[in-house]
Amino acid sequence: MTRQQVFSIVFFSLLVLLLYQIGLMFKPFVFSVLWAGLLAHWAFPLHVRLTKLFGGKDALSAGLLTVGALGIVVVPLVAMGMMLIREAGAAEQEIRLWISAGGLQRLPDQVAAVPYIGGWLTGWLKSTVSGTSTPALSLEQSLMTGVKELSQFLVGGMGDLLKNTFVLVTDFFIMLLVLFFLFTDGRQWLGVLHDLIPMEESHKSKILTRLDQTIRAVVKGMLVTAIVQGLLAGMAYVALDVPFPMGLTAMTIVLAPIPFSGTGLVWGPVVCYLFWMGATGKALAMLVWGIGVVSMVDQFLRPWLIGHDIQIPVLPLVLSVLGGLALYGLLGLFVGPILISLLITAVQIYRDEYHLRPTVVLASSSTPP
């Protein structure tokens, strides 16, 4: 073994060990950095325009965009959380008033009047409270307990968030710090990373171009589709006079990115509620609107927004979203498609570099001399 070989083994061993230790050190901030990267990449064209507007002062532009991100993220989250808590308390109060007005005594007749499934629901209701000396009281206690637990769950969820305020605030401000420096120094960092990648220039350009296209398309497709679906569902909630339409609309927007009609997790129970209340026409209208408009928007608008540039097949796209959601949480809705897109690009590079060359050799060798 030569001196150069020994040096190479020792050097790369120390480099791997160093990278491993740095990875452990930075592990708590991975998600903050990834969120900052997504936001910076999406807003970087605006940063370029503002920098030109401010006479080349990129720090000023980066500071304004960072403060803007603080307002855009924090204000809607706080408003949505407060709205959910308020409407959960209002829902509990409405149910208490309904029970006080004798709604529980009218419940069997209302359940029996539900089309198609009224008889089955009546039998299930009787079996639930059978064997008790005071079935109405038992049902009332069960209902009130469930409502109170649901309300406490929502309020308690926000309480848990408040208890973990230090961790959340720390992660959020780390994200803002990284976001600021990505705006100011991101180009230099990207240039250094580009030089360190041991690949041909054409392959590096292909990967970076694919990454750029995918991030922009996925972020735009996810966010815009979720907002449109939420607004369409919210229009139906208001038109059909469904209780607490604002809270339901917010929940629809939050759940919309989930594949296979995440919006149905909200408008589906609304349909059941309308059937239960005897508003069969409204229930059918909500069902048709939910299936034919709200859910179908996801099938057409999101692929159109993502565009034909990245060319991800439907099945890998859906599986990447589901797998990313399970592995990374909400961030996985973006990371999953990005990883699949990069894999497709890597396969294309492999095919261009290795797969076609043997084919050419075999074809030439089979030619008679």
N, C-alpha and C positions, 0 to 999 in steps of 0.2 A: 504493500500500500504506500503510495507516494505521499509526500508532505501536503500537496494540494488536495488530495482526497481526504486526508485526515482533517485538514482545515475545513473543507466543505461539510463533512459530517458534523464536526463540533459546532460550526457556525449555524447550520440549519437546525440542529437540535436545540441550541440555545434560542434561536428565533422562534421555533414552535413553542417552547416552554414559555417564552416571554409573551407571545400572542395568547397562549392559554390563560396565563395569569391576568393579562389585561382584559380578556373576555370575561373572566369571573368578576373582575372589578367593575366592569361596565354592564354586567348582566341586569342589575336592577333598573337600568335606564333604557333598556332596549326598546320597549314599547313607546316611551316618550320620544326617543330619537326617530323611530319609524313614523310616528304621527307627524313629527316636525318635518321629516323628509317629504311626506305626502303633501302637506300644506305648502311647503316651500316650492316644491316642483309645480304645483298647481297655480300658485300665485306669482311665480317668478317673472312671467311676461309683464305683469302689472308693476313689479319692482323695477324692471328695466325702463318702463315708461316714466315712472315717478323719478327715477334717478336722472333721466334726461331733463325732466321738468324742473328739478332742483339744481340743475347745473352740475351734475356729476357727483352730488353728495349722496353716495349710496347708503351711508350710515343713517342719514335722516330718513330716507325712504324705507330702510329696513326697520327703523324704530316705529314709524307710522304704521306699517303693515303688521308689526308684532302687536302693537297696542290694539289695532283693529281686530286681529285674531282673538285677543283677550275678550273684547266686547262681543264678537260674533259667537264665540263658543260659550262663554260664561252666562251671558244674559239669557239666551234661549233655554239653557239647561236649568238655571235657577227658576225661570218663569214656568217651565214645564213641570218641574218638581213641585212648586207651590200650587200650581193649578191642579195637579193630580191629588195632592193632599186635601185641597179645598173641596174638590168634587167628590172625593171619597167620603169626607165627612158629610157633605150634602146628601149623598146617596144613602148613607146610614140613617140620616134624619128623615128622609122621604119614606124609607121602609118602616121606620117606627110610626110615622103618621099614618101610613097605610094600614098597619096592624091595629092602631088605635081606632081607626074609622071602620073597623069590621072587615077589612080586606081578607083576613085569614079565614073568617067564616064563609066568605064567598069564593074562596080558592077552589074547593072541589067542583063547584059548578063551572067556574071558569076553565079549569083544567079539562073537564069533560067536554066542553064546547070547542076545544082545539081540534081543527079538522084532521082526520086520518089517524092521529095518534092519541086522541083524547082518551079513548077507552084504556089504552095501555098505560098512559100516564096516571089515570085514576087508580088502576089496579096497583101500580107501583107505589103511589102515595098511600093507599090503604095498607099495603104490606109494610111500609116504612113505620107507620104509627100504630100498627096492630099490636095487641097484647098489652096496651097501656090503659090505665084507668082514666086518664085525662089526655086523649090523643090530641085535642086542639092545643092544650097547653104544652104538650110535648113538642108538637110541631112548631109552635110559636117560639119555644125556648131554643129549639134547634136552628130555626131560621135566624133568630136574633144573634145567637152565638156565631153562626157562620158569617153574618154581615159584620158583626163587630170584629171578628178575627181578620176578615178581609181588609177592613178599614185600618186596623192596627198593623196589618202587614205592610200596607202602603206607607203609613206614617212611620212605622218602625224601620222600613227600608231607607227612608230619608234620614231617620235617626242614626242608622248605621253609617250612612254616608257622612253625617256630621261628626260622628265619633272618629271616623278615619280622615278627618279634615286635613290633618297634618300631612299624611301620606299623599292624599289627592292633590293638595296645594303644592307640595314639593314636586311631584311628578309633572304637574301642569306647568309650573314655572321653569322646570328643567326643559320641558318641551319648548316654551317660549324662548329660553336662552339659546337652545340649539337652533331654533327657527331664525333668530336674529343673526347668528353667525353663519347660517346657511345662506342667508340673503347676501351678507357682506363678503364671505370667503368661499362660498360654495363652488364658484367657478374654478378657483385655484385648487381646491381639494379634488374636484372632479378631474382636473387636468393631471394632477399627481397620480390619482388612481388609474387614469387612462394610460399613463406611461408605464405603470407597474404591471399591467396585465400582459402576460407573456403570450400574446397572440398577434396575428397579422392585423395590420391597420384596417383592412376591409372587414374582418370579422368583428373587431372591436367596435367599429362604426355601426355595423349591423345590430349588434347586441344593444348598444346604447340607444340607437334609434328605436328599436323595438321596445325597450324599457320606457322611453319617453312617450311613445304612442300609447302603450298599454296603461301607464299610470294616468294619463290625462283622460283616456277613454273610460276606464273603469270608474274613476272618481266621479266624472261627469255623469256616467250612466247610472251609478248607484244613487247619488244624491238627487238628481233631477227626477228620476223615476219614482223614488220614494215620496218626494214632495208632491208630484202630480197625482200619484195614487191616493195619498192622504187627502188632498184637496177634493178629488172626485168623490171619495167616500164621505168626506165631511159635508159636501153639498147634499148627499142623500140623507145623512143624519139630520141636517137642518130641515130639509124639505119634508121628511117623514115625521118630524116632531119627536125625534128620539131624545130621551133625557141625556144631559151632559154631552152635547155634541163636540165641544172643544176638547175635552179630555179624550174622547174616542178618536177624534181626528189626530191628536198628538200621538196616541198609541198606534194608530194605523201607520203614521209616518215612521215611527221607530221600528215597527215590525215589518214594514214593506220590503226591506232588502232580503229578508229570509226567503229562500226559494220555495217553490210549490205553494204560492199564494200565502205568504205570511200575513197579508191583509185579511185573509179569511179568518184568522184567529180573533179578529175584532168584529168584522161585519157578520160573521157566522153566528156568534151569540146574539147579536142584534136581531137577526132573523128569528131566532128561537124566542127571544123576548117578545117580538111583535106577534108571533103566532100565539104565544101564551096569553097575551093581552087581548086576543080575539080580533086583532087588526090583520085579517088574512090578506087583504089587498095590499096593505103596506108591506107585509112580510114577503109576499111574492115579488113586489116591486124591488125591495131591497135585495132579494135573492138574485133576481135577473140582473140588476145593476151591478151587484158584486161579482157575479160570474162573467157577465157579458162585457162589462166596461172596466171595473177596477182591476180585476185579475188579468184580463186580456191586455191591458196597457203594459203590464210587465213583460208579456210575451213579444210585444212589437216595439215599444219605445226603448227599452233597455238595449236590445241588440242593435237598434238603429243608432242610438247614441254612442254605443261602444264602437260602432262603425265596422266597415269591411277591411280596414287597414291591418288590424291585428289578426283577423281570420282564426279565431278560436272556435273549434267545433262545439256544438251545443252540449253534448254529454260531458266532455272534459270541463267545460265552463261551469256547469251545474255542480259537478262533483268537487271542483276546486273551491267553489263558494261554500258548499256544505262542509268539506274537510277543513277549510280555513276557519270557518266559524267555530267548529268543534275544537280546533287546536289553538287558535289565537284569540278567540272571542270576536268582538265587533271588528277589530282590525283585520281579522282573517277574511272578511268580505272583500277587502282590497288586496291583501297579500296573496290569497289563493290564486285568483286569475293572473296576477303578475308573475307568480312562479310558473304557472302553466305556460304562459306566453314565452317566458325565457327558455323553458324546456323545449318548446316547439322550435325556437330559434336555434338552440344548441343542436337539435336533431337535424335541422336544415344545414347547419355548418358541417356537421359530421357527414351527412350525405354528400355534400359538395366536395369535401376533402378526401374521404376514404371510400365511400360506396361507389362512386362513379369511376374512379381510377381502375379498380380491378376489372370492371365491366369492359373498359376500353382495352385493357391488356388481353383479356380472354377473347374479345372480338378480333383483335389483331393476330393473336396466335392461331386462331382457327382458320385464318386466311391461307390458302395454299401458296406455297413459295413459287 
